[in-house]
Amino acid sequence: MLNFKAVELTDRAVLEPVLQALPYRLYDHSFCCLYIWEKTYPAYFALEDGILYIQYRMPDEIVYQMPLAAGDRLAEAVHRLEADAAERGVPFSMIAINEQMKNELEEALPGRFLFTENPNQADYIYEAESLRELRGKKLHAKRNFVNRFLAANEGNFSVEPVGPENAEEVLAFNAEWDRAHGLTDDFRKEAEAIRRAVYHMEQIGMFGVALRLEGKIIAFALGSRLSADTLLEDIEKASDVPGAYQMINHEFACRFSEGFMYINREEDLGLEGLRKAKLSYFPAYLNMRWRAVPHE
């Protein structure tokens, strides 16, 4: 049985170099995500012989990620995970497998797994320059929203980093946003992740930006470095002030994406409104993902 331990703040120095070297551009490979969502998706890891194993202990199941940084030892590493699941008496399955990972599994263990696609969890991957510049006909409407906000609110708005100085105001705005949209269980889980994020920004390597109008926060966005070429935007919230969402999206991209080729803005969860909003920015591609279970 692998010696899994819970992901804690002090594990960043161990996990981040391995995770940020991965080429897959999946938000699951972010130390920040593993940490801030720990209450909802309890994550455990084992790092043995340079291979990273990640396990989630959910209320109704235990699942694994594909062994990471395994290289030509992938088959051996997968067998270790299968043995771990067998010793724990749980069915073996691996989640968060994108097309590249799927191909690697097929090459290492041909025909061994049945793959089930989950389109609601596909990561939306955008060209960073596109979100910074908002050029061209496709993004004309977004550019107009930004320009109208600037014109309508000249002298009455400001943009600032998220940090200890405004953490409580960010959390208060998020609570207000949740009340306005209905206090669902998903919003409660997200609120806990946001709380963990804003209280530990520096320790976990997160950064963010907040938008004020007439002195009051009306939007914020939080993110982190996912890999050498990809920035991750973990959280984005805005009020119904016209242009607020377009402004915070643009400010996040302008402030943090220089030097990155892509921005991962995570999934749409199958929510039609969120899907339309994400598609309206014309992603470069959708990073589709599968669950893998052994063929019987």
C-alpha positions as CSV (number, residue, x, y, z in Angstrom):
1,M,0.0,0.0,0.0
2,L,1.3,3.4,-0.9
3,N,2.0,5.8,2.0
4,F,-0.4,8.6,1.1
5,K,-0.5,11.8,3.2
6,A,-2.9,14.8,3.2
7,V,-1.9,17.8,1.1
8,E,-0.8,20.6,3.5
9,L,0.7,24.1,3.1
10,T,4.2,22.8,3.9
11,D,4.0,20.4,0.9
12,R,4.2,23.1,-1.7
13,A,8.0,22.9,-1.9
14,V,7.8,19.2,-2.6
15,L,4.8,19.1,-4.9
16,E,5.0,22.3,-7.0
17,P,8.3,21.5,-8.9
18,V,6.8,18.2,-10.1
19,L,3.3,19.6,-10.9
20,Q,4.6,22.7,-12.8
21,A,6.9,20.5,-15.0
22,L,3.9,18.6,-16.3
23,P,2.8,19.3,-19.9
24,Y,-0.9,18.6,-19.7
25,R,-2.3,22.0,-18.7
26,L,-5.0,20.5,-16.4
27,Y,-6.1,22.6,-13.4
28,D,-5.9,19.3,-11.3
29,H,-2.1,19.7,-11.5
30,S,-2.1,22.9,-9.5
31,F,-0.8,22.9,-5.9
32,C,-3.2,25.8,-5.3
33,C,-6.2,23.8,-6.4
34,L,-5.2,20.7,-4.4
35,Y,-4.9,22.9,-1.3
36,I,-7.8,25.3,-1.5
37,W,-10.4,22.6,-2.5
38,E,-9.1,20.2,0.1
39,K,-12.3,20.4,2.1
40,T,-14.5,19.4,-0.9
41,Y,-12.1,17.1,-2.7
42,P,-9.7,15.7,0.1
43,A,-6.4,15.1,-1.7
44,Y,-3.6,12.9,-0.6
45,F,-0.3,12.2,-2.2
46,A,2.7,9.9,-2.2
47,L,6.0,10.8,-3.9
48,E,8.1,7.7,-4.4
49,D,11.1,7.3,-6.8
50,G,10.3,10.6,-8.5
51,I,6.7,9.5,-9.3
52,L,3.8,11.5,-7.9
53,Y,0.6,9.6,-6.9
54,I,-2.5,11.5,-6.0
55,Q,-5.6,10.1,-4.4
56,Y,-9.0,11.7,-3.6
57,R,-11.0,10.3,-0.7
58,M,-14.5,11.3,-1.5
59,P,-17.6,10.5,0.7
60,D,-18.8,7.9,-1.8
61,E,-15.5,6.7,-3.4
62,I,-11.8,6.7,-3.5
63,V,-10.3,7.7,-6.9
64,Y,-6.8,8.4,-8.2
65,Q,-5.1,10.6,-10.7
66,M,-2.9,8.9,-13.3
67,P,0.7,8.6,-11.9
68,L,2.5,11.8,-12.7
69,A,6.1,12.2,-14.0
70,A,6.3,8.4,-14.4
71,G,7.7,8.4,-18.0
72,D,8.6,5.0,-19.2
73,R,7.7,3.6,-15.8
74,L,4.0,4.4,-16.2
75,A,2.8,0.8,-16.5
76,E,4.7,-0.1,-13.3
77,A,3.3,3.0,-11.5
78,V,-0.3,2.2,-12.6
79,H,0.1,-1.4,-11.3
80,R,1.1,0.1,-7.9
81,L,-2.0,2.2,-7.9
82,E,-4.2,-0.8,-8.7
83,A,-2.6,-2.8,-5.9
84,D,-3.2,0.1,-3.5
85,A,-6.9,0.2,-4.5
86,A,-7.1,-3.6,-4.1
87,E,-5.6,-3.5,-0.6
88,R,-8.1,-0.8,0.4
89,G,-10.9,-2.9,-1.0
90,V,-12.1,-0.2,-3.4
91,P,-12.7,-0.3,-7.2
92,F,-9.8,1.2,-9.2
93,S,-10.4,4.2,-11.3
94,M,-8.4,7.2,-12.5
95,I,-9.8,10.6,-13.2
96,A,-8.6,13.9,-14.8
97,I,-7.1,12.1,-17.8
98,N,-6.7,14.3,-20.9
99,E,-6.1,13.2,-24.5
100,Q,-2.3,13.2,-24.1
101,M,-2.5,11.2,-20.9
102,K,-5.0,8.8,-22.4
103,N,-2.6,8.1,-25.3
104,E,0.3,7.5,-22.8
105,L,-1.8,5.0,-20.9
106,E,-2.8,3.2,-24.1
107,E,0.8,3.0,-25.2
108,A,2.0,1.8,-21.8
109,L,-0.9,-0.6,-21.2
110,P,-2.7,-1.3,-24.6
111,G,-6.4,-2.1,-24.2
112,R,-6.2,-2.3,-20.4
113,F,-8.7,0.6,-19.7
114,L,-12.1,1.6,-20.7
115,F,-12.3,5.4,-21.0
116,T,-15.4,7.5,-20.3
117,E,-15.4,11.1,-21.4
118,N,-16.8,13.9,-19.1
119,P,-17.4,16.9,-21.3
120,N,-18.7,19.0,-18.4
121,Q,-15.2,19.0,-16.9
122,A,-13.2,20.0,-19.9
123,D,-10.8,22.8,-19.2
124,Y,-11.2,25.9,-21.4
125,I,-7.7,26.9,-22.7
126,Y,-7.3,30.4,-24.2
127,E,-4.4,32.1,-25.9
128,A,-3.1,34.5,-23.3
129,E,-2.4,37.2,-25.9
130,S,-6.0,37.0,-27.1
131,L,-7.4,37.8,-23.6
132,R,-4.9,40.5,-23.0
133,E,-5.4,42.3,-26.3
134,L,-9.1,41.6,-27.2
135,R,-8.3,42.2,-30.8
136,G,-10.3,41.2,-33.9
137,K,-14.0,40.8,-34.7
138,K,-14.5,37.8,-32.5
139,L,-13.7,39.7,-29.3
140,H,-15.2,43.1,-30.5
141,A,-18.1,42.8,-28.0
142,K,-15.8,42.1,-25.1
143,R,-13.6,45.1,-26.0
144,N,-16.7,47.3,-26.2
145,F,-17.9,46.2,-22.7
146,V,-14.5,47.2,-21.3
147,N,-14.4,50.5,-23.1
148,R,-18.0,51.3,-22.0
149,F,-17.1,50.5,-18.4
150,L,-14.1,52.8,-18.6
151,A,-16.1,55.6,-20.1
152,A,-19.1,55.3,-17.8
153,N,-17.0,55.0,-14.6
154,E,-14.0,57.3,-15.3
155,G,-12.6,58.5,-12.0
156,N,-14.9,56.3,-9.9
157,F,-13.1,52.9,-10.2
158,S,-9.8,51.4,-9.3
159,V,-7.9,48.1,-9.7
160,E,-5.7,46.6,-7.0
161,P,-4.0,43.3,-6.0
162,V,-5.8,40.9,-3.7
163,G,-3.9,40.5,-0.5
164,P,-4.1,40.8,3.3
165,E,-5.2,44.4,3.1
166,N,-8.5,43.6,1.3
167,A,-9.0,39.9,2.0
168,E,-12.0,40.5,4.3
169,E,-13.6,42.8,1.7
170,V,-13.2,40.2,-1.0
171,L,-14.8,37.6,1.2
172,A,-17.7,39.9,2.1
173,F,-18.3,40.6,-1.7
174,N,-18.2,36.9,-2.4
175,A,-20.8,36.2,0.4
176,E,-23.0,39.0,-1.0
177,W,-22.6,37.5,-4.5
178,D,-23.6,34.0,-3.2
179,R,-26.7,35.4,-1.4
180,A,-27.8,37.1,-4.6
181,H,-27.4,33.9,-6.6
182,G,-28.8,31.5,-4.0
183,L,-26.9,29.8,-1.2
184,T,-26.4,26.4,-3.0
185,D,-24.1,23.7,-1.6
186,D,-21.7,24.3,-4.5
187,F,-21.4,28.0,-3.6
188,R,-20.7,27.0,0.0
189,K,-17.9,24.7,-1.1
190,E,-16.5,27.4,-3.4
191,A,-16.7,30.0,-0.6
192,E,-14.5,27.7,1.6
193,A,-12.0,27.4,-1.2
194,I,-11.9,31.2,-1.7
195,R,-11.5,31.7,2.0
196,R,-8.5,29.3,2.1
197,A,-7.1,31.1,-1.0
198,V,-7.2,34.7,0.2
199,Y,-5.9,33.8,3.7
200,H,-2.9,32.0,2.3
201,M,-2.2,33.8,-1.0
202,E,1.6,34.1,-0.6
203,Q,2.2,30.7,1.0
204,I,0.5,28.8,-1.9
205,G,1.7,31.0,-4.7
206,M,-1.6,32.6,-5.7
207,F,-2.2,36.1,-6.9
208,G,-5.3,38.1,-7.7
209,V,-6.9,41.4,-8.7
210,A,-9.9,43.2,-7.4
211,L,-12.0,45.9,-9.1
212,R,-13.6,48.7,-7.0
213,L,-16.4,51.1,-8.1
214,E,-17.0,54.1,-5.9
215,G,-14.8,52.5,-3.2
216,K,-16.6,49.1,-3.1
217,I,-15.3,45.8,-4.5
218,I,-17.5,44.7,-7.4
219,A,-15.3,41.9,-8.9
220,F,-12.2,39.8,-8.2
221,A,-10.2,37.1,-9.8
222,L,-7.6,34.7,-8.4
223,G,-5.1,32.5,-10.1
224,S,-1.7,30.9,-10.1
225,R,1.1,29.6,-12.4
226,L,0.1,26.2,-13.7
227,S,3.1,25.4,-15.8
228,A,5.9,27.1,-17.8
229,D,3.5,28.1,-20.6
230,T,0.1,28.2,-18.8
231,L,-1.5,30.6,-16.3
232,L,-4.5,29.3,-14.3
233,E,-7.4,31.4,-13.4
234,D,-9.0,29.6,-10.5
235,I,-11.8,32.0,-9.4
236,E,-13.6,34.8,-11.1
237,K,-16.6,36.7,-9.6
238,A,-18.3,40.0,-10.5
239,S,-21.4,41.9,-9.8
240,D,-24.1,42.7,-12.3
241,V,-22.6,46.2,-13.1
242,P,-22.3,46.3,-16.9
243,G,-18.8,45.4,-18.0
244,A,-17.6,44.2,-14.5
245,Y,-17.0,40.6,-15.7
246,Q,-15.2,41.8,-18.9
247,M,-13.1,44.2,-16.9
248,I,-11.9,41.7,-14.3
249,N,-11.2,39.1,-16.9
250,H,-9.2,41.6,-18.9
251,E,-7.3,43.0,-15.9
252,F,-6.4,39.5,-14.7
253,A,-5.0,38.6,-18.1
254,C,-3.1,42.0,-18.5
255,R,-1.6,41.9,-15.1
256,F,-0.5,38.2,-14.8
257,S,-0.3,36.5,-18.2
258,E,2.7,38.2,-19.8
259,G,5.2,35.4,-20.6
260,F,2.5,32.7,-20.8
261,M,1.2,31.2,-24.0
262,Y,-2.1,30.0,-22.5
263,I,-4.7,30.7,-19.8
264,N,-6.7,27.8,-18.3
265,R,-10.0,29.1,-17.1
266,E,-11.2,25.7,-15.8
267,E,-14.5,24.0,-16.7
268,D,-18.2,24.9,-17.1
269,L,-19.6,22.2,-14.9
270,G,-22.3,21.6,-17.5
271,L,-24.0,24.9,-16.6
272,E,-25.4,26.4,-19.8
273,G,-24.8,30.1,-18.8
274,L,-21.2,29.4,-17.7
275,R,-20.6,27.5,-20.9
276,K,-21.9,30.3,-23.1
277,A,-19.8,32.8,-21.2
278,K,-16.6,30.7,-21.6
279,L,-17.3,30.0,-25.3
280,S,-17.9,33.7,-25.9
281,Y,-14.2,34.3,-25.4
282,F,-13.3,31.7,-28.1
283,P,-11.0,29.2,-26.4
284,A,-8.0,27.9,-28.4
285,Y,-9.2,24.4,-27.4
286,L,-11.0,22.4,-24.8
287,N,-8.8,20.2,-22.7
288,M,-11.2,17.2,-22.7
289,R,-10.9,14.7,-19.9
290,W,-11.7,11.0,-19.2
291,R,-12.1,8.6,-16.4
292,A,-10.3,5.3,-16.8
293,V,-11.4,2.0,-15.3
294,P,-9.9,-1.4,-16.0
295,H,-11.6,-3.6,-18.6
296,E,-13.2,-6.6,-16.9
